[in-house]
């Protein structure tokens, strides 16, 4: 049978506050009690750590009885775990950088002298995720503080993405100046009340909000108007352009369809040259591949119109083909090509 306590400390360390005098009245601190004591497994070995609490003995001090502990001791490990932060960080590196399984992580830790099992490796991985989440939250707060100081407040944007009709919608709230994602959640309902529950924690952070940007979704606008009635609201430029450019986008779609119709005869040309083997045939196959790639072209209207992109690329291929044929003296051969108009 395995012993109940498999972590055997190599040494005992007593941690005391880094200050020896009360920061308020300068009285010498006296020992109060042990705040905590436990065995901690680190990459440098196992230690038995004692964190001693000290307090101010001066009853006239406004902070009489306040307890002081070692900051170094608090940095050794997370609460409710006996593994050091260095072990947790190593677990994260082994999992995300080297893509190890929990059994492989346990084997690597044991090789380094950190006694553990695959079950404990899973627990350490979960602790690492909790630690990572806390670090990200602190990082986000620091970013928001910096952005708020530089710009006088935050600029929020909100958008919803529904992968398929009838499914839940993913709503994402970002801070525009920094591009930081502040909240993201799948919602079954896109009602104003549901969206307010997503926005409210960000408002409650306390940073000034100087503007809001979103698409024209009514429930989003109502949610922001309810929580932030006096904050300027702007319609997203992309969605605005998309709406006013709809006639142009429709014409571009027709252009794209017509160009693809003119390219339908390419398969017949492929059949004619499949069995041939010459330099000219290889050149022809290269042009056919280039023309086929046009069929896969897509844009991002209204700023990048797919029809115009296909048209411009087709004209470039046509110009190259004309130059090639002119060198061969075949430019004026009847029926050699069809112009793209």
C-alpha positions, 0 to 999 in steps of 0.5 A: 500500500502507498503511504498516506503522505507521500510528500516528504519535506527536505527542509522547513522554512519559516516566513516572516513579514518583510517589514519589522516595524508598524508602517503607521506608528513605527512600533516593533511588530510582535509575533501573533500566530502561524497564519498557515503551514503546509508542505509545498512541492516545487521544482527545487524540492519539497519544503515545509513552509510556515507563514507567521503572522505579526501584529502591531502591539501599540494600542494607541495605533489606529491600526492596532491588531492589524496582521502582517504576513510574508509576501514571499510566502504568499507567492509560493502556491495557490490556496488549497493546493500543495504544489508551487506556482512553478509546477503549475506553470510547467504543467501549462507549458507541457500541455499547451506547448508540448501537447502532452496527455495527463499521464505524460505530464505526470511522468515528466513531473515524477522524472523531475522529482515532483511526486504525483499521479495522473489524477493529480496532473489533471487537478494541476491542469485545472488549477493552472486554468484557474490561475490563467483565468485570474491572470487574464482578468487582471490583465484586462483590467490593466488594459482598460485602465490604460485605455481609459486614461489615454482616451478619456473612457472606453469605446464599446462595440457589440455584435452577434453571430448565429452560425445557423438559423435556429441555433444559439447566437454568440454575442461578443462585446469588445473595447474598440481602442484596444481590441480587447474582448470584454465578454462573449456568451452564447444566448438562446434569446436575443431579447433586450433583457438578455443582452442587458445582463451581458452588458451590465457587468462591463458597465459596473467595472466603473470605467467611463464609457464615451461611445457605443458602436454596433449594427442596426439590431434593435435589441442591441440598441435598446439594451445599450439605451436602457443601461447607458441612455446618455452615451453617444451611439454610432451605427457601424460604418461597415453595416452602414456602407453595406446598406447604402451600397446594396444596389451596387452589390446586387449589380456586382453579383450579376457581373460575377454570374455573367463572367462565370457563364462565359467561362463554362466552356473551359472543360471542353478545352481541357478534354482536348488537351488531356492526352497531348504532351508538349510545351504548348499544352503545359502552357495551356494547362497553366492558363486553364488552372488560372481561369479555374481559380477565378471560380473560387474568388470571393470578396467582402462586399461592399468594400471588396466586390467579388464580381469586380475582383473576378473581372480584373483578374480575368482581364489580367489573364486575358492580357497575358494570353494575348501576349503569349499568342502574339509571340506565336503569331496566332493572335489573329487566328479566327475563333482563338478567343472570346473577349471578356466585356 
